[in-house]
Amino acid sequence: MSHRRAALPAREELEAVNVERRRLTTELDQLALTQIEVATRQKRYEDEAQIVATRIETDEVRLYSGEVTGLRDLQALQDEITSLRSRQSDLEDQALSAMEEAESLASKVAALSSEVELLEQRVTALVAEIESAESEIDAQLETVRSNRGDLEASLDRALIADYQRLRPMFGPATVVRFDAGKCVGCPSMMPAMEADRMKHASEDVLPCDECGRIVLL
């Protein structure tokens, strides 16, 4: 039972679920950092585009105010406005691209977050399942220990000593049954005299003189 307690199938599944949850959580953390970088980049492009737009407005006011009268100066001002408009368009395109990237990241984060939530729900269910199974097995173990204690109290002390002495040699086959006219622990057919002795014994438990095990008659 102790082995069954340690080898519950739910434990293996729980470990696999936790591994996947940690992987997704790490991926989410990385996405969060990327979101911060993209949001920072988008804001920078938007701020720069706004600065350029303000400068264009200033230049246009100068262009149409009559402040600049020289032909060459007017041409230079117009060229500057054209260049600024091109710069503004590039910055707005970059800001839009960053916005689209941010939306894609948000979608990935939402999907991964849903997966993590499902995994966390599975972890909760598995932990409850394991705790329930452990409680059941622990109760069975306690019953076995109690029954074993009652049984040991009723057994002959010499028989218990023999069992403890033989256990290292025979393991779980220390105590065997007498079946079909022979000790089932013997590797070969029992001598007829030994088999006859066991058949007609008045005791319920005897040592097998052939293999050395404890035999239940």
One Martini backbone bead per residue (centre of mass of N, CA, C, O) as a GRO file, in nm:
protein
  217
    1MET     BB    1   0.055   0.064  -0.018
    2SER     BB    2   0.293   0.258  -0.012
    3HIS     BB    3   0.348   0.233  -0.313
    4ARG     BB    4   0.068   0.325  -0.411
    5ARG     BB    5   0.088   0.604  -0.279
    6ALA     BB    6   0.353   0.693  -0.445
    7ALA     BB    7   0.206   0.573  -0.739
    8LEU     BB    8   0.005   0.767  -0.825
    9PRO     BB    9  -0.118   0.871  -1.123
   10ALA     BB   10  -0.172   1.172  -1.037
   11ARG     BB   11   0.123   1.250  -0.988
   12GLU     BB   12   0.226   1.240  -1.279
   13GLU     BB   13   0.022   1.441  -1.392
   14LEU     BB   14   0.094   1.676  -1.205
   15GLU     BB   15   0.383   1.712  -1.305
   16ALA     BB   16   0.310   1.769  -1.602
   17VAL     BB   17   0.130   2.014  -1.548
   18ASN     BB   18   0.345   2.186  -1.402
   19VAL     BB   19   0.542   2.202  -1.635
   20GLU     BB   20   0.346   2.344  -1.832
   21ARG     BB   21   0.281   2.584  -1.651
   22ARG     BB   22   0.570   2.693  -1.631
   23ARG     BB   23   0.610   2.738  -1.932
   24LEU     BB   24   0.374   2.938  -1.976
   25THR     BB   25   0.461   3.144  -1.763
   26THR     BB   26   0.728   3.215  -1.898
   27GLU     BB   27   0.597   3.311  -2.162
   28LEU     BB   28   0.429   3.536  -2.032
   29ASP     BB   29   0.663   3.699  -1.919
   30GLN     BB   30   0.791   3.756  -2.196
   31LEU     BB   31   0.542   3.899  -2.318
   32ALA     BB   32   0.532   4.130  -2.113
   33LEU     BB   33   0.802   4.253  -2.195
   34THR     BB   34   0.723   4.299  -2.491
   35GLN     BB   35   0.486   4.488  -2.434
   36ILE     BB   36   0.652   4.712  -2.307
   37GLU     BB   37   0.833   4.766  -2.552
   38VAL     BB   38   0.604   4.830  -2.755
   39ALA     BB   39   0.466   5.061  -2.596
   40THR     BB   40   0.717   5.241  -2.588
   41ARG     BB   41   0.752   5.263  -2.895
   42GLN     BB   42   0.476   5.379  -2.965
   43LYS     BB   43   0.500   5.638  -2.793
   44ARG     BB   44   0.748   5.750  -2.932
   45TYR     BB   45   0.625   5.781  -3.212
   46GLU     BB   46   0.387   5.962  -3.126
   47ASP     BB   47   0.554   6.190  -3.004
   48GLU     BB   48   0.722   6.254  -3.257
   49ALA     BB   49   0.479   6.312  -3.441
   50GLN     BB   50   0.379   6.553  -3.272
   51ILE     BB   51   0.628   6.730  -3.300
   52VAL     BB   52   0.620   6.746  -3.607
   53ALA     BB   53   0.333   6.866  -3.629
   54THR     BB   54   0.401   7.127  -3.477
   55ARG     BB   55   0.620   7.221  -3.675
   56ILE     BB   56   0.440   7.240  -3.921
   57GLU     BB   57   0.250   7.453  -3.812
   58THR     BB   58   0.465   7.670  -3.776
   59ASP     BB   59   0.562   7.679  -4.072
   60GLU     BB   60   0.286   7.751  -4.199
   61VAL     BB   61   0.253   8.017  -4.060
   62ARG     BB   62   0.504   8.141  -4.186
   63LEU     BB   63   0.430   8.097  -4.487
   64TYR     BB   64   0.134   8.271  -4.458
   65SER     BB   65   0.222   8.550  -4.302
   66GLY     BB   66   0.481   8.706  -4.450
   67GLU     BB   67   0.755   8.674  -4.304
   68VAL     BB   68   0.839   8.527  -4.565
   69THR     BB   69   0.984   8.665  -4.882
   70GLY     BB   70   1.191   8.498  -4.990
   71LEU     BB   71   1.220   8.268  -5.231
   72ARG     BB   72   1.432   8.084  -5.105
   73ASP     BB   73   1.298   8.070  -4.824
   74LEU     BB   74   1.028   7.954  -4.917
   75GLN     BB   75   1.143   7.696  -5.043
   76ALA     BB   76   1.278   7.591  -4.784
   77LEU     BB   77   1.014   7.575  -4.619
   78GLN     BB   78   0.866   7.381  -4.803
   79ASP     BB   79   1.074   7.153  -4.790
   80GLU     BB   80   1.051   7.113  -4.486
   81ILE     BB   81   0.753   7.038  -4.478
   82THR     BB   82   0.778   6.790  -4.660
   83SER     BB   83   0.980   6.638  -4.481
   84LEU     BB   84   0.802   6.636  -4.226
   85ARG     BB   85   0.564   6.479  -4.347
   86SER     BB   86   0.728   6.224  -4.403
   87ARG     BB   87   0.813   6.179  -4.111
   88GLN     BB   88   0.528   6.161  -3.995
   89SER     BB   89   0.438   5.915  -4.162
   90ASP     BB   90   0.652   5.718  -4.057
   91LEU     BB   91   0.577   5.738  -3.755
   92GLU     BB   92   0.279   5.649  -3.789
   93ASP     BB   93   0.344   5.372  -3.909
   94GLN     BB   94   0.510   5.270  -3.664
   95ALA     BB   95   0.284   5.305  -3.458
   96LEU     BB   96   0.085   5.112  -3.600
   97SER     BB   97   0.265   4.863  -3.594
   98ALA     BB   98   0.285   4.855  -3.284
   99MET     BB   99  -0.018   4.825  -3.234
  100GLU     BB  100  -0.051   4.555  -3.384
  101GLU     BB  101   0.152   4.403  -3.208
  102ALA     BB  102   0.000   4.449  -2.941
  103GLU     BB  103  -0.258   4.295  -3.025
  104SER     BB  104  -0.121   4.022  -3.074
  105LEU     BB  105  -0.009   3.991  -2.788
  106ALA     BB  106  -0.282   4.005  -2.640
  107SER     BB  107  -0.393   3.747  -2.769
  108LYS     BB  108  -0.174   3.554  -2.662
  109VAL     BB  109  -0.216   3.613  -2.362
  110ALA     BB  110  -0.511   3.523  -2.346
  111ALA     BB  111  -0.464   3.230  -2.436
  112LEU     BB  112  -0.252   3.151  -2.220
  113SER     BB  113  -0.421   3.226  -1.972
  114SER     BB  114  -0.636   3.011  -2.025
  115GLU     BB  115  -0.447   2.769  -2.004
  116VAL     BB  116  -0.348   2.822  -1.717
  117GLU     BB  117  -0.624   2.810  -1.582
  118LEU     BB  118  -0.681   2.515  -1.658
  119LEU     BB  119  -0.430   2.400  -1.515
  120GLU     BB  120  -0.503   2.502  -1.232
  121GLN     BB  121  -0.763   2.339  -1.214
  122ARG     BB  122  -0.621   2.063  -1.245
  123VAL     BB  123  -0.443   2.084  -1.000
  124THR     BB  124  -0.667   2.102  -0.792
  125ALA     BB  125  -0.796   1.828  -0.865
  126LEU     BB  126  -0.542   1.649  -0.818
  127VAL     BB  127  -0.489   1.720  -0.526
  128ALA     BB  128  -0.763   1.615  -0.426
  129GLU     BB  129  -0.727   1.327  -0.531
  130ILE     BB  130  -0.471   1.261  -0.369
  131GLU     BB  131  -0.578   1.319  -0.085
  132SER     BB  132  -0.803   1.109  -0.097
  133ALA     BB  133  -0.623   0.862  -0.155
  134GLU     BB  134  -0.442   0.892   0.094
  135SER     BB  135  -0.664   0.865   0.305
  136GLU     BB  136  -0.753   0.584   0.221
  137ILE     BB  137  -0.479   0.442   0.252
  138ASP     BB  138  -0.423   0.523   0.546
  139ALA     BB  139  -0.668   0.372   0.658
  140GLN     BB  140  -0.576   0.093   0.557
  141LEU     BB  141  -0.306   0.089   0.705
  142GLU     BB  142  -0.423   0.114   0.988
  143THR     BB  143  -0.581  -0.148   0.973
  144VAL     BB  144  -0.341  -0.332   0.920
  145ARG     BB  145  -0.182  -0.260   1.174
  146SER     BB  146  -0.399  -0.343   1.373
  147ASN     BB  147  -0.433  -0.637   1.273
  148ARG     BB  148  -0.136  -0.711   1.310
  149GLY     BB  149  -0.126  -0.662   1.612
  150ASP     BB  150  -0.344  -0.868   1.685
  151LEU     BB  151  -0.205  -1.110   1.551
  152GLU     BB  152   0.067  -1.101   1.703
  153ALA     BB  153  -0.064  -1.140   1.988
  154SER     BB  154  -0.177  -1.441   1.896
  155LEU     BB  155   0.102  -1.538   1.848
  156ASP     BB  156   0.373  -1.713   1.848
  157ARG     BB  157   0.682  -1.609   1.933
  158ALA     BB  158   0.848  -1.824   1.781
  159LEU     BB  159   0.714  -1.777   1.505
  160ILE     BB  160   0.796  -1.484   1.474
  161ALA     BB  161   1.100  -1.537   1.489
  162ASP     BB  162   1.112  -1.718   1.239
  163TYR     BB  163   1.007  -1.510   1.037
  164GLN     BB  164   1.229  -1.293   1.085
  165ARG     BB  165   1.463  -1.489   1.001
  166LEU     BB  166   1.345  -1.571   0.703
  167ARG     BB  167   1.273  -1.315   0.543
  168PRO     BB  168   1.555  -1.240   0.407
  169MET     BB  169   1.542  -1.507   0.221
  170PHE     BB  170   1.211  -1.515   0.115
  171GLY     BB  171   1.027  -1.299   0.176
  172PRO     BB  172   0.700  -1.327   0.060
  173ALA     BB  173   0.778  -1.662   0.078
  174THR     BB  174   0.786  -1.748   0.382
  175VAL     BB  175   0.475  -1.794   0.356
  176VAL     BB  176   0.300  -2.096   0.288
  177ARG     BB  177   0.126  -2.347   0.128
  178PHE     BB  178  -0.060  -2.650   0.144
  179ASP     BB  179  -0.070  -2.802  -0.184
  180ALA     BB  180  -0.125  -3.083  -0.346
  181GLY     BB  181   0.071  -3.241  -0.137
  182LYS     BB  182   0.245  -2.961  -0.099
  183CYS     BB  183   0.491  -2.734  -0.081
  184VAL     BB  184   0.490  -2.436  -0.266
  185GLY     BB  185   0.804  -2.360  -0.195
  186CYS     BB  186   0.911  -2.594  -0.333
  187PRO     BB  187   1.112  -2.664  -0.612
  188SER     BB  188   1.023  -2.961  -0.548
  189MET     BB  189   0.934  -3.255  -0.470
  190MET     BB  190   0.828  -3.396  -0.199
  191PRO     BB  191   0.875  -3.604   0.021
  192ALA     BB  192   0.659  -3.837   0.128
  193MET     BB  193   0.713  -3.817   0.433
  194GLU     BB  194   0.673  -3.504   0.456
  195ALA     BB  195   0.391  -3.491   0.338
  196ASP     BB  196   0.260  -3.686   0.547
  197ARG     BB  197   0.320  -3.520   0.797
  198MET     BB  198   0.145  -3.273   0.714
  199LYS     BB  199  -0.130  -3.413   0.666
  200HIS     BB  200  -0.123  -3.531   0.989
  201ALA     BB  201  -0.120  -3.273   1.128
  202SER     BB  202  -0.241  -3.077   1.407
  203GLU     BB  203  -0.129  -2.834   1.305
  204ASP     BB  204  -0.138  -2.517   1.121
  205VAL     BB  205   0.182  -2.488   1.167
  206LEU     BB  206   0.486  -2.547   0.970
  207PRO     BB  207   0.792  -2.656   0.907
  208CYS     BB  208   0.996  -2.703   0.629
  209ASP     BB  209   1.241  -2.946   0.583
  210GLU     BB  210   1.309  -2.882   0.279
  211CYS     BB  211   1.301  -2.536   0.256
  212GLY     BB  212   1.224  -2.368   0.548
  213ARG     BB  213   0.946  -2.284   0.552
  214ILE     BB  214   0.632  -2.161   0.625
  215VAL     BB  215   0.340  -2.367   0.682
  216LEU     BB  216   0.009  -2.375   0.575
  217LEU     BB  217  -0.262  -2.611   0.651
   0.00000   0.00000   0.00000
